[in-house]
Amino acid sequence: MTATSKKIAFLFDVDNTLLDNDAVQADLSAYLQREFGGASRDRYWAIFEELRAELGYADYLGALQRYRLENLDDPLLLRVSFFLIDYPFGERLFPGALAALERCARLGTTIILSDGDVVFQPRKVQRAGLWDAVGGRVLIYLHKELMLDAIERRFPADHYVMIDDKLRILAAMKRTWRERLTTVFVRQGHYAHDPRELDQHRAADVTLGRIGELAEAGSPENQASWLAALTRSSRDV
């Protein structure tokens, strides 16, 4: 079966893959500093990291709930929820993110595959315009690398392409799907430049400096050759 005759599913991570989540965090830090001061800002992020260690994913609203337990009589906290829920995430999409989704949609099924909570992460995906960009094909798990059977049941395909900024996730998925998966590592965000992360996990099949390269690679007039080039390098474990 050639690459052009396979049913291909493109799985896109969100944070620091399609959307500059580091910039979102910087904006939230600046807001907390301005409204509550440096000590409160630092305490929020300490709780945030504690909760991430417990849950395995970022939980902004959960961290706010825990912070509230230490500040029960501060009505200004309610405004933080407005900042988070109403944040203009569409303005934080990386250049070329929507074009990358559009390019891949011509060649297969595009799916958002993200980790996160059940309230804030879907809101982020929707507000960023990503929900509509993939026709509502959005999967949000606690640990997506452990949900491959569920992904396959919902979106069966001959070959999968996972686009992510975390080598750890890509390596874990590769160990399970092996040659059925092409891993695409996008070097955006702090995880993608962490030397420990880079040293601990195997290299991806394809490495991009930015998500926009996925839309720019190859000739738009020769989609079949571009897809074959992308999927042929699926290395075995």
TORKEGU-973778 format. One record per residue (C-alpha): residue number from 0; x, y, z; residue in three letters. Coordinates in steps of 0.25 Angstrom, whole numbers, plus 5000, padded with zeros to 4 digits. Layout:
BEGIN
nr->NUM u->X v->Y w->Z rest->ALA
...
This chain:
BEGIN
nr->0 u->5000 v->5000 w->5000 rest->MET
nr->1 u->5006 v->5013 w->4996 rest->THR
nr->2 u->5006 v->5026 w->5004 rest->ALA
nr->3 u->4996 v->5032 w->4995 rest->THR
nr->4 u->4986 v->5020 w->4996 rest->SER
nr->5 u->4986 v->5020 w->5011 rest->LYS
nr->6 u->4976 v->5026 w->5020 rest->LYS
nr->7 u->4984 v->5036 w->5028 rest->ILE
nr->8 u->4981 v->5043 w->5041 rest->ALA
nr->9 u->4988 v->5055 w->5045 rest->PHE
nr->10 u->4988 v->5057 w->5060 rest->LEU
nr->11 u->4992 v->5071 w->5065 rest->PHE
nr->12 u->4996 v->5075 w->5079 rest->ASP
nr->13 u->4991 v->5089 w->5083 rest->VAL
nr->14 u->5000 v->5096 w->5094 rest->ASP
nr->15 u->5013 v->5100 w->5088 rest->ASN
nr->16 u->5010 v->5093 w->5075 rest->THR
nr->17 u->4999 v->5101 w->5069 rest->LEU
nr->18 u->4998 v->5111 w->5080 rest->LEU
nr->19 u->5008 v->5119 w->5087 rest->ASP
nr->20 u->5005 v->5115 w->5101 rest->ASN
nr->21 u->5018 v->5120 w->5107 rest->ASP
nr->22 u->5013 v->5134 w->5103 rest->ALA
nr->23 u->4999 v->5131 w->5109 rest->VAL
nr->24 u->5006 v->5128 w->5122 rest->GLN
nr->25 u->5014 v->5141 w->5121 rest->ALA
nr->26 u->5001 v->5149 w->5120 rest->ASP
nr->27 u->4995 v->5142 w->5132 rest->LEU
nr->28 u->5007 v->5145 w->5140 rest->SER
nr->29 u->5007 v->5159 w->5136 rest->ALA
nr->30 u->4992 v->5160 w->5140 rest->TYR
nr->31 u->4994 v->5154 w->5153 rest->LEU
nr->32 u->5006 v->5163 w->5156 rest->GLN
nr->33 u->4998 v->5175 w->5152 rest->ARG
nr->34 u->4985 v->5171 w->5160 rest->GLU
nr->35 u->4991 v->5164 w->5172 rest->PHE
nr->36 u->5006 v->5166 w->5173 rest->GLY
nr->37 u->5018 v->5158 w->5172 rest->GLY
nr->38 u->5016 v->5149 w->5184 rest->ALA
nr->39 u->5002 v->5145 w->5180 rest->SER
nr->40 u->5007 v->5142 w->5165 rest->ARG
nr->41 u->5018 v->5133 w->5170 rest->ASP
nr->42 u->5008 v->5126 w->5180 rest->ARG
nr->43 u->4999 v->5123 w->5168 rest->TYR
nr->44 u->5010 v->5117 w->5160 rest->TRP
nr->45 u->5015 v->5109 w->5171 rest->ALA
nr->46 u->5001 v->5103 w->5173 rest->ILE
nr->47 u->5000 v->5101 w->5158 rest->PHE
nr->48 u->5013 v->5093 w->5158 rest->GLU
nr->49 u->5008 v->5085 w->5170 rest->GLU
nr->50 u->4995 v->5081 w->5163 rest->LEU
nr->51 u->5002 v->5078 w->5150 rest->ARG
nr->52 u->5011 v->5068 w->5157 rest->ALA
nr->53 u->4999 v->5062 w->5163 rest->GLU
nr->54 u->4990 v->5061 w->5151 rest->LEU
nr->55 u->5001 v->5060 w->5139 rest->GLY
nr->56 u->4995 v->5072 w->5132 rest->TYR
nr->57 u->4993 v->5087 w->5133 rest->ALA
nr->58 u->4980 v->5091 w->5141 rest->ASP
nr->59 u->4979 v->5106 w->5141 rest->TYR
nr->60 u->4965 v->5106 w->5147 rest->LEU
nr->61 u->4969 v->5096 w->5157 rest->GLY
nr->62 u->4981 v->5104 w->5162 rest->ALA
nr->63 u->4972 v->5116 w->5163 rest->LEU
nr->64 u->4962 v->5108 w->5172 rest->GLN
nr->65 u->4973 v->5104 w->5181 rest->ARG
nr->66 u->4979 v->5118 w->5182 rest->TYR
nr->67 u->4965 v->5122 w->5186 rest->ARG
nr->68 u->4965 v->5113 w->5198 rest->LEU
nr->69 u->4976 v->5121 w->5203 rest->GLU
nr->70 u->4969 v->5134 w->5200 rest->ASN
nr->71 u->4955 v->5132 w->5203 rest->LEU
nr->72 u->4951 v->5147 w->5204 rest->ASP
nr->73 u->4957 v->5153 w->5192 rest->ASP
nr->74 u->4947 v->5157 w->5182 rest->PRO
nr->75 u->4957 v->5161 w->5171 rest->LEU
nr->76 u->4960 v->5146 w->5169 rest->LEU
nr->77 u->4947 v->5145 w->5161 rest->LEU
nr->78 u->4953 v->5154 w->5151 rest->ARG
nr->79 u->4964 v->5144 w->5148 rest->VAL
nr->80 u->4954 v->5134 w->5143 rest->SER
nr->81 u->4949 v->5144 w->5133 rest->PHE
nr->82 u->4964 v->5146 w->5129 rest->PHE
nr->83 u->4965 v->5131 w->5126 rest->LEU
nr->84 u->4952 v->5128 w->5120 rest->ILE
nr->85 u->4951 v->5140 w->5111 rest->ASP
nr->86 u->4966 v->5141 w->5107 rest->TYR
nr->87 u->4968 v->5143 w->5092 rest->PRO
nr->88 u->4975 v->5130 w->5089 rest->PHE
nr->89 u->4973 v->5132 w->5074 rest->GLY
nr->90 u->4983 v->5143 w->5075 rest->GLU
nr->91 u->4993 v->5133 w->5080 rest->ARG
nr->92 u->4993 v->5123 w->5069 rest->LEU
nr->93 u->5007 v->5121 w->5063 rest->PHE
nr->94 u->5009 v->5127 w->5049 rest->PRO
nr->95 u->5005 v->5116 w->5039 rest->GLY
nr->96 u->4997 v->5108 w->5049 rest->ALA
nr->97 u->4984 v->5109 w->5042 rest->LEU
nr->98 u->4991 v->5107 w->5029 rest->ALA
nr->99 u->4997 v->5094 w->5034 rest->ALA
nr->100 u->4984 v->5089 w->5038 rest->LEU
nr->101 u->4978 v->5092 w->5024 rest->GLU
nr->102 u->4990 v->5086 w->5017 rest->ARG
nr->103 u->4988 v->5073 w->5024 rest->CYS
nr->104 u->4973 v->5073 w->5023 rest->ALA
nr->105 u->4975 v->5071 w->5008 rest->ARG
nr->106 u->4983 v->5058 w->5010 rest->LEU
nr->107 u->4975 v->5052 w->5022 rest->GLY
nr->108 u->4967 v->5054 w->5034 rest->THR
nr->109 u->4972 v->5065 w->5044 rest->THR
nr->110 u->4969 v->5063 w->5058 rest->ILE
nr->111 u->4973 v->5071 w->5071 rest->ILE
nr->112 u->4979 v->5062 w->5081 rest->LEU
nr->113 u->4982 v->5069 w->5094 rest->SER
nr->114 u->4984 v->5067 w->5109 rest->ASP
nr->115 u->4977 v->5076 w->5119 rest->GLY
nr->116 u->4965 v->5078 w->5128 rest->ASP
nr->117 u->4950 v->5076 w->5123 rest->VAL
nr->118 u->4946 v->5091 w->5123 rest->VAL
nr->119 u->4958 v->5101 w->5121 rest->PHE
nr->120 u->4965 v->5093 w->5110 rest->GLN
nr->121 u->4953 v->5091 w->5101 rest->PRO
nr->122 u->4950 v->5106 w->5103 rest->ARG
nr->123 u->4964 v->5109 w->5098 rest->LYS
nr->124 u->4963 v->5100 w->5086 rest->VAL
nr->125 u->4950 v->5107 w->5083 rest->GLN
nr->126 u->4954 v->5121 w->5085 rest->ARG
nr->127 u->4967 v->5119 w->5077 rest->ALA
nr->128 u->4958 v->5115 w->5065 rest->GLY
nr->129 u->4964 v->5101 w->5065 rest->LEU
nr->130 u->4951 v->5094 w->5068 rest->TRP
nr->131 u->4945 v->5098 w->5055 rest->ASP
nr->132 u->4958 v->5097 w->5047 rest->ALA
nr->133 u->4957 v->5082 w->5049 rest->VAL
nr->134 u->4942 v->5080 w->5048 rest->GLY
nr->135 u->4940 v->5077 w->5063 rest->GLY
nr->136 u->4949 v->5065 w->5063 rest->ARG
nr->137 u->4955 v->5069 w->5077 rest->VAL
nr->138 u->4961 v->5059 w->5087 rest->LEU
nr->139 u->4965 v->5063 w->5100 rest->ILE
nr->140 u->4971 v->5053 w->5110 rest->TYR
nr->141 u->4978 v->5053 w->5123 rest->LEU
nr->142 u->4990 v->5045 w->5117 rest->HIS
nr->143 u->4988 v->5044 w->5102 rest->LYS
nr->144 u->5000 v->5034 w->5100 rest->GLU
nr->145 u->4992 v->5024 w->5108 rest->LEU
nr->146 u->4979 v->5026 w->5099 rest->MET
nr->147 u->4984 v->5020 w->5086 rest->LEU
nr->148 u->4973 v->5009 w->5086 rest->ASP
nr->149 u->4962 v->5019 w->5088 rest->ALA
nr->150 u->4968 v->5029 w->5077 rest->ILE
nr->151 u->4969 v->5017 w->5067 rest->GLU
nr->152 u->4954 v->5013 w->5070 rest->ARG
nr->153 u->4949 v->5027 w->5068 rest->ARG
nr->154 u->4958 v->5030 w->5056 rest->PHE
nr->155 u->4963 v->5018 w->5049 rest->PRO
nr->156 u->4974 v->5020 w->5039 rest->ALA
nr->157 u->4985 v->5012 w->5032 rest->ASP
nr->158 u->4995 v->5022 w->5037 rest->HIS
nr->159 u->4996 v->5033 w->5047 rest->TYR
nr->160 u->5005 v->5045 w->5048 rest->VAL
nr->161 u->5006 v->5052 w->5062 rest->MET
nr->162 u->5011 v->5066 w->5062 rest->ILE
nr->163 u->5016 v->5070 w->5076 rest->ASP
nr->164 u->5026 v->5079 w->5083 rest->ASP
nr->165 u->5029 v->5068 w->5094 rest->LYS
nr->166 u->5039 v->5057 w->5090 rest->LEU
nr->167 u->5034 v->5049 w->5102 rest->ARG
nr->168 u->5020 v->5048 w->5096 rest->ILE
nr->169 u->5025 v->5045 w->5082 rest->LEU
nr->170 u->5034 v->5034 w->5087 rest->ALA
nr->171 u->5023 v->5027 w->5096 rest->ALA
nr->172 u->5014 v->5027 w->5084 rest->MET
nr->173 u->5024 v->5022 w->5075 rest->LYS
nr->174 u->5027 v->5010 w->5084 rest->ARG
nr->175 u->5013 v->5006 w->5083 rest->THR
nr->176 u->5009 v->5009 w->5068 rest->TRP
nr->177 u->5023 v->5007 w->5063 rest->ARG
nr->178 u->5024 v->5007 w->5048 rest->GLU
nr->179 u->5009 v->5012 w->5047 rest->ARG
nr->180 u->5013 v->5025 w->5053 rest->LEU
nr->181 u->5021 v->5036 w->5047 rest->THR
nr->182 u->5026 v->5046 w->5059 rest->THR
nr->183 u->5027 v->5060 w->5055 rest->VAL
nr->184 u->5035 v->5069 w->5066 rest->PHE
nr->185 u->5032 v->5084 w->5066 rest->VAL
nr->186 u->5043 v->5091 w->5073 rest->ARG
nr->187 u->5035 v->5102 w->5079 rest->GLN
nr->188 u->5033 v->5105 w->5094 rest->GLY
nr->189 u->5041 v->5102 w->5106 rest->HIS
nr->190 u->5039 v->5087 w->5106 rest->TYR
nr->191 u->5045 v->5086 w->5092 rest->ALA
nr->192 u->5058 v->5093 w->5096 rest->HIS
nr->193 u->5060 v->5086 w->5109 rest->ASP
nr->194 u->5073 v->5079 w->5108 rest->PRO
nr->195 u->5069 v->5068 w->5118 rest->ARG
nr->196 u->5056 v->5065 w->5110 rest->GLU
nr->197 u->5065 v->5065 w->5097 rest->LEU
nr->198 u->5075 v->5055 w->5103 rest->ASP
nr->199 u->5065 v->5046 w->5110 rest->GLN
nr->200 u->5056 v->5042 w->5098 rest->HIS
nr->201 u->5059 v->5037 w->5084 rest->ARG
nr->202 u->5059 v->5046 w->5072 rest->ALA
nr->203 u->5046 v->5048 w->5064 rest->ALA
nr->204 u->5044 v->5044 w->5050 rest->ASP
nr->205 u->5043 v->5058 w->5045 rest->VAL
nr->206 u->5048 v->5071 w->5052 rest->THR
nr->207 u->5042 v->5084 w->5049 rest->LEU
nr->208 u->5047 v->5098 w->5054 rest->GLY
nr->209 u->5033 v->5103 w->5054 rest->ARG
nr->210 u->5019 v->5098 w->5051 rest->ILE
nr->211 u->5018 v->5107 w->5038 rest->GLY
nr->212 u->5028 v->5098 w->5032 rest->GLU
nr->213 u->5018 v->5087 w->5031 rest->LEU
nr->214 u->5010 v->5096 w->5022 rest->ALA
nr->215 u->5022 v->5101 w->5014 rest->GLU
nr->216 u->5029 v->5087 w->5012 rest->ALA
nr->217 u->5029 v->5082 w->4997 rest->GLY
nr->218 u->5021 v->5087 w->4986 rest->SER
nr->219 u->5006 v->5090 w->4987 rest->PRO
nr->220 u->5004 v->5084 w->4973 rest->GLU
nr->221 u->5010 v->5071 w->4977 rest->ASN
nr->222 u->5003 v->5067 w->4990 rest->GLN
nr->223 u->5005 v->5052 w->4988 rest->ALA
nr->224 u->5020 v->5053 w->4987 rest->SER
nr->225 u->5020 v->5062 w->5000 rest->TRP
nr->226 u->5011 v->5052 w->5007 rest->LEU
nr->227 u->5020 v->5041 w->5003 rest->ALA
nr->228 u->5033 v->5048 w->5008 rest->ALA
nr->229 u->5026 v->5051 w->5021 rest->LEU
nr->230 u->5022 v->5037 w->5024 rest->THR
nr->231 u->5033 v->5029 w->5018 rest->ARG
nr->232 u->5043 v->5032 w->5030 rest->SER
nr->233 u->5035 v->5025 w->5040 rest->SER
nr->234 u->5046 v->5017 w->5047 rest->ARG
nr->235 u->5044 v->5005 w->5055 rest->ASP
nr->236 u->5047 v->5005 w->5070 rest->VAL
